[in-house]
Amino acid sequence: MFHFQRDTVMKINEHNEKVLEKFATMIIERMKQMKAGQWKKGWVGRTLGGPPSNIEGKYYQGSNVFLLMLDCAMHDYELPVYCTLRQANKLGAHINKGEESMPVIFWDYSITTPNGRKITLQDYLKLSIEKQAECTKFPFLKSYHVFNIAQTNLTEKHPDKVDEFRKVYGNAENSTDTDGMYDNIAIDSMLANESWLCPIEYTKPSDGAYYQPKYDRIVVPMKSQFKTGKTDDEIYKDGQEFYACLLHEMVHSTGIESRLNRQRGKRFGDKLYAKEELVAELGAARIGQALGFDKRILDNNAAYLDCWIAGLQQEPTYVLTLLSDVEKASKMILEKIA
């Protein structure tokens, strides 16, 4: 795989600045919606049953997974299935009048040899390591636009195809433990086998959840401590809160120097500290959906809301690095769990 150094300059044109501003606005609006709902609403609001895909059944990758899930939440789309205008037209369908598209982003690369000749990534990879080091390399962001199938007349034109997607995304399994709390077999297996990258203490009572970088150790309250609900539905969601809390701290643990080496602030209110909390928050939401449950913002994390909004309203690269950090951490964790 082709990697760029941390100090590589990223090219972002005016069009993609607007794309990133849209993403920032989406995240901010969703946080405001959750706040208005007394934090009872999750990032997605429900379990989608799988990652977003295009109309051909191919799953989206990278940061697009979380962003398209968020788009589904914002518009209450039934299915996380998208298509381009061309894909819709190819199926004899059209985009409904007045519908707004959703950007999908990916990276491309500009590579120049010492004599000023531009070469493709494929040609670059054929060079020796010494020759590669002599080249000038710039990643640049590209995007294209998609529409959810609810924004088209595909249900009318191809009801069988839409029904097939309903079957795919309708198979989310709901498992409960003996107390009626949500149960996640994959995470429970990871805990039982002690297969995470650092020790996790979850079998003793604790007043809070935290990651200790100095000792490379995670502490979370016992699952039973999360059982505060009075109704069956509330108790079930209490189980989800346990796993969401655990995933939040696991994301923090990916950031140390020997792993993903994220910059982290020193105290509450510090911009880097708040950003790390948002990485953990979005990462836990992203992983939770992949594992079959939705994540809410916990009361103690809601205190960061103003800092998060301020950060998201900064320059476009803030959003870009945020999404990149979320995806890297999510991938590292899912490789150990899923």
C-alpha positions as CSV (number, residue, x, y, z in Angstrom):
1,M,0.0,0.0,0.0
2,F,1.2,3.5,-0.8
3,H,1.7,5.8,2.2
4,F,2.6,9.5,2.5
5,Q,4.7,11.1,5.2
6,R,2.9,13.1,7.9
7,D,4.4,16.4,6.6
8,T,3.1,15.8,3.1
9,V,1.2,18.8,1.8
10,M,-2.4,18.0,1.0
11,K,-4.1,19.6,-2.0
12,I,-7.7,20.8,-1.4
13,N,-9.4,22.9,-4.1
14,E,-12.3,25.2,-3.6
15,H,-14.9,22.6,-4.6
16,N,-13.6,20.1,-2.0
17,E,-13.4,22.9,0.7
18,K,-17.2,23.1,0.2
19,V,-17.5,19.4,0.5
20,L,-15.6,19.3,3.8
21,E,-17.7,22.3,5.0
22,K,-20.8,20.2,4.2
23,F,-19.4,17.3,6.3
24,A,-18.7,19.6,9.2
25,T,-22.2,21.1,9.0
26,M,-23.7,17.6,9.0
27,I,-21.8,16.6,12.1
28,I,-22.7,19.8,13.9
29,E,-26.4,19.6,13.0
30,R,-26.5,16.0,14.2
31,M,-25.0,16.9,17.5
32,K,-27.5,19.7,17.9
33,Q,-30.3,17.3,17.1
34,M,-29.1,14.9,19.8
35,K,-28.8,17.7,22.3
36,A,-32.3,18.8,21.6
37,G,-33.5,15.2,22.2
38,Q,-31.8,15.2,25.6
39,W,-29.0,12.9,24.3
40,K,-31.5,10.0,23.9
41,K,-31.0,9.9,20.2
42,G,-27.9,8.1,18.9
43,W,-25.6,9.2,16.1
44,V,-27.5,7.2,13.6
45,G,-30.7,6.6,15.6
46,R,-31.0,2.9,14.8
47,T,-29.0,0.0,13.6
48,L,-28.6,0.0,9.8
49,G,-27.8,-3.7,9.5
50,G,-24.6,-3.2,7.6
51,P,-22.3,-0.6,6.0
52,P,-23.6,1.7,3.3
53,S,-23.4,0.3,-0.3
54,N,-24.0,1.5,-3.8
55,I,-26.8,0.2,-5.9
56,E,-24.5,-2.5,-7.3
57,G,-23.9,-3.9,-3.8
58,K,-20.4,-2.6,-3.4
59,Y,-19.7,-1.2,0.1
60,Y,-18.3,2.3,0.5
61,Q,-14.9,2.6,2.2
62,G,-13.1,4.8,4.6
63,S,-14.7,8.0,6.0
64,N,-17.6,7.6,3.6
65,V,-19.0,4.8,5.8
66,F,-19.7,7.1,8.8
67,L,-20.7,10.1,6.7
68,L,-23.3,8.1,4.7
69,M,-24.6,6.6,7.9
70,L,-25.0,10.1,9.2
71,D,-26.8,11.1,6.0
72,C,-29.3,8.3,6.6
73,A,-29.8,9.5,10.1
74,M,-30.3,13.1,9.1
75,H,-32.9,12.3,6.5
76,D,-34.4,9.2,8.0
77,Y,-33.7,7.1,4.9
78,E,-34.9,3.5,5.2
79,L,-31.8,1.9,3.5
80,P,-28.2,3.0,3.4
81,V,-28.0,2.4,-0.4
82,Y,-26.8,5.0,-2.8
83,C,-26.3,5.6,-6.5
84,T,-24.9,8.1,-8.9
85,L,-27.0,9.8,-11.4
86,R,-25.5,7.6,-14.1
87,Q,-26.2,4.4,-12.1
88,A,-29.8,5.5,-11.7
89,N,-30.2,6.3,-15.4
90,K,-28.6,3.0,-16.3
91,L,-31.5,1.3,-14.5
92,G,-34.0,3.4,-16.2
93,A,-34.6,5.5,-13.1
94,H,-34.2,9.2,-12.3
95,I,-33.4,11.4,-9.4
96,N,-36.5,13.1,-7.9
97,K,-36.8,16.8,-8.6
98,G,-35.1,19.1,-6.0
99,E,-33.0,16.4,-4.3
100,E,-29.6,17.3,-2.9
101,S,-26.7,15.0,-3.5
102,M,-24.2,13.6,-1.0
103,P,-20.5,13.8,-1.7
104,V,-18.3,10.7,-1.6
105,I,-14.6,11.4,-1.1
106,F,-11.4,9.5,-2.1
107,W,-7.7,10.3,-2.5
108,D,-5.8,10.5,-5.7
109,Y,-2.1,11.2,-6.1
110,S,0.1,13.6,-8.0
111,I,3.6,12.2,-8.5
112,T,6.4,13.9,-10.3
113,T,9.9,12.6,-11.1
114,P,13.1,14.7,-10.5
115,N,13.0,15.8,-14.2
116,G,9.5,17.1,-13.9
117,R,7.6,14.2,-15.5
118,K,4.3,13.2,-14.0
119,I,3.8,9.5,-13.5
120,T,0.9,7.3,-12.4
121,L,0.7,5.6,-9.1
122,Q,1.1,2.3,-10.9
123,D,4.4,3.4,-12.5
124,Y,5.6,4.9,-9.2
125,L,5.1,1.5,-7.5
126,K,7.3,-0.1,-10.1
127,L,10.3,2.1,-9.2
128,S,13.0,1.1,-6.8
129,I,12.7,2.4,-3.2
130,E,15.6,4.8,-4.0
131,K,13.9,6.2,-7.1
132,Q,10.6,6.5,-5.2
133,A,12.4,8.7,-2.6
134,E,13.5,11.1,-5.4
135,C,9.9,11.7,-6.5
136,T,7.7,14.6,-5.3
137,K,4.4,13.2,-4.0
138,F,1.2,15.0,-3.3
139,P,-2.1,13.5,-2.2
140,F,-5.2,15.4,-3.4
141,L,-8.8,15.0,-2.5
142,K,-11.4,14.1,-5.1
143,S,-15.1,13.6,-4.8
144,Y,-18.2,12.5,-6.7
145,H,-21.9,12.8,-5.8
146,V,-24.5,10.1,-4.9
147,F,-28.1,10.0,-4.0
148,N,-29.9,7.7,-1.6
149,I,-32.3,5.4,-3.4
150,A,-35.1,7.1,-1.5
151,Q,-34.3,10.2,-3.6
152,T,-35.0,8.2,-6.8
153,N,-37.9,6.3,-8.3
154,L,-36.0,3.0,-8.1
155,T,-38.6,1.5,-5.7
156,E,-41.2,2.0,-8.5
157,K,-38.9,0.9,-11.3
158,H,-37.2,-2.0,-9.6
159,P,-39.2,-3.1,-6.5
160,D,-37.5,-6.5,-6.5
161,K,-34.0,-5.0,-6.3
162,V,-35.1,-2.7,-3.4
163,D,-36.7,-5.7,-1.6
164,E,-33.4,-7.5,-1.9
165,F,-31.6,-4.7,-0.1
166,R,-34.3,-4.7,2.6
167,K,-33.4,-8.4,3.2
168,V,-29.7,-7.5,3.4
169,Y,-30.2,-4.7,5.8
170,G,-33.0,-6.2,7.8
171,N,-30.9,-9.1,9.3
172,A,-29.5,-7.2,12.3
173,E,-29.5,-9.6,15.3
174,N,-30.6,-8.4,18.7
175,S,-29.0,-10.4,21.5
176,T,-29.6,-9.9,25.2
177,D,-27.9,-11.2,28.3
178,T,-29.6,-12.7,31.4
179,D,-30.4,-9.2,32.7
180,G,-32.1,-8.1,29.5
181,M,-29.2,-5.8,28.5
182,Y,-27.9,-5.7,25.0
183,D,-25.2,-8.3,24.4
184,N,-22.4,-8.1,21.8
185,I,-20.8,-11.5,21.3
186,A,-17.9,-10.2,19.3
187,I,-16.8,-7.7,22.0
188,D,-17.5,-10.2,24.8
189,S,-15.2,-12.7,23.1
190,M,-12.4,-10.1,22.7
191,L,-12.7,-9.3,26.4
192,A,-12.7,-12.9,27.5
193,N,-9.7,-13.7,25.3
194,E,-7.9,-10.5,26.3
195,S,-7.1,-9.9,22.7
196,W,-7.0,-6.1,22.7
197,L,-3.7,-4.3,22.5
198,C,-3.7,-3.3,26.1
199,P,-5.2,-4.7,29.4
200,I,-8.9,-3.9,30.0
201,E,-10.3,-3.9,33.5
202,Y,-14.1,-4.4,33.4
203,T,-14.8,-6.9,36.1
204,K,-14.5,-4.6,39.1
205,P,-16.8,-1.7,40.2
206,S,-15.5,1.7,39.0
207,D,-16.7,5.2,39.3
208,G,-15.8,6.0,35.7
209,A,-14.2,4.9,32.5
210,Y,-10.8,6.0,31.4
211,Y,-7.6,5.1,29.5
212,Q,-4.3,5.6,31.2
213,P,-1.6,6.3,28.6
214,K,1.2,6.0,31.3
215,Y,0.2,2.4,32.0
216,D,-1.4,1.6,28.7
217,R,-4.5,0.4,30.5
218,I,-8.3,0.8,30.1
219,V,-10.7,0.8,33.0
220,V,-14.5,0.8,32.6
221,P,-17.3,0.2,35.1
222,M,-18.8,-3.3,35.2
223,K,-21.6,-3.9,32.7
224,S,-24.1,-4.2,35.6
225,Q,-23.3,-0.7,36.7
226,F,-24.8,0.6,33.5
227,K,-28.2,-1.0,34.2
228,T,-30.2,2.1,35.3
229,G,-33.3,1.9,33.0
230,K,-36.7,1.0,34.2
231,T,-38.3,-0.3,31.0
232,D,-37.2,-3.3,29.0
233,D,-36.2,-1.0,26.1
234,E,-34.2,1.3,28.5
235,I,-32.4,-1.7,30.1
236,Y,-31.6,-3.1,26.6
237,K,-30.0,0.2,25.6
238,D,-28.1,0.3,28.9
239,G,-26.2,-2.7,27.6
240,Q,-25.3,-0.7,24.4
241,E,-24.0,2.1,26.6
242,F,-21.5,-0.3,28.2
243,Y,-20.1,-1.3,24.9
244,A,-20.1,2.2,23.6
245,C,-18.2,3.4,26.6
246,L,-15.7,0.6,26.2
247,L,-15.2,1.4,22.5
248,H,-14.7,5.1,23.3
249,E,-11.8,4.2,25.6
250,M,-10.4,1.7,23.2
251,V,-10.2,4.5,20.5
252,H,-8.2,6.6,23.0
253,S,-5.8,3.7,23.4
254,T,-5.1,3.6,19.7
255,G,-3.6,7.1,19.8
256,I,-0.4,6.5,21.7
257,E,2.9,7.0,20.0
258,S,3.6,3.2,19.4
259,R,0.2,2.9,17.6
260,L,-1.4,5.7,15.6
261,N,0.5,8.5,17.3
262,R,-2.2,11.1,17.5
263,Q,-1.6,14.5,19.1
264,R,-3.4,14.8,22.4
265,G,-4.0,17.9,24.6
266,K,-3.1,18.1,28.3
267,R,-6.3,19.4,29.9
268,F,-10.1,19.9,29.4
269,G,-10.8,22.8,27.1
270,D,-7.6,22.3,25.2
271,K,-8.3,22.1,21.4
272,L,-6.3,19.0,20.9
273,Y,-7.9,17.4,24.0
274,A,-11.4,18.2,22.7
275,K,-10.5,16.9,19.2
276,E,-9.2,13.6,20.7
277,E,-12.5,13.2,22.5
278,L,-14.4,13.8,19.2
279,V,-12.2,11.1,17.5
280,A,-13.1,8.7,20.3
281,E,-16.8,9.7,20.1
282,L,-17.1,9.3,16.3
283,G,-14.9,6.2,16.3
284,A,-17.1,4.5,18.9
285,A,-20.2,5.4,16.8
286,R,-18.6,4.1,13.6
287,I,-17.5,0.8,15.3
288,G,-20.8,0.4,17.1
289,Q,-22.7,0.5,13.8
290,A,-20.3,-2.0,12.2
291,L,-21.0,-4.3,15.2
292,G,-24.7,-3.8,15.2
293,F,-25.7,-1.1,17.7
294,D,-26.1,2.7,17.8
295,K,-24.2,5.0,20.1
296,R,-25.4,8.1,21.9
297,I,-23.4,10.9,23.3
298,L,-23.0,10.3,27.0
299,D,-23.7,13.1,29.4
300,N,-20.1,13.5,30.4
301,N,-19.0,13.9,26.8
302,A,-21.7,16.4,26.0
303,A,-19.6,19.0,27.9
304,Y,-17.3,19.0,24.9
305,L,-20.0,20.1,22.5
306,D,-19.0,23.8,22.2
307,C,-15.4,22.8,21.7
308,W,-16.3,20.3,19.0
309,I,-18.5,22.7,17.1
310,A,-15.7,25.4,17.3
311,G,-13.2,22.9,15.9
312,L,-15.5,21.7,13.1
313,Q,-16.0,25.3,12.0
314,Q,-12.2,25.8,11.6
315,E,-10.3,25.3,8.4
316,P,-11.4,22.3,6.2
317,T,-8.3,20.3,7.1
318,Y,-9.6,19.9,10.6
319,V,-12.5,17.9,9.3
320,L,-10.2,15.9,7.0
321,T,-7.8,14.9,9.7
322,L,-10.6,14.2,12.1
323,L,-12.3,11.8,9.7
324,S,-8.9,10.2,8.9
325,D,-8.1,9.6,12.6
326,V,-11.6,8.2,13.2
327,E,-11.2,5.7,10.3
328,K,-7.7,4.6,11.3
329,A,-8.7,4.0,14.9
330,S,-11.9,2.2,13.8
331,K,-10.0,-0.1,11.4
332,M,-7.5,-1.0,14.1
333,I,-10.2,-1.9,16.5
334,L,-12.5,-3.8,14.1
335,E,-9.5,-5.9,13.0
336,K,-9.3,-7.1,16.6
337,I,-13.0,-7.6,17.1
338,A,-14.9,-8.4,13.9
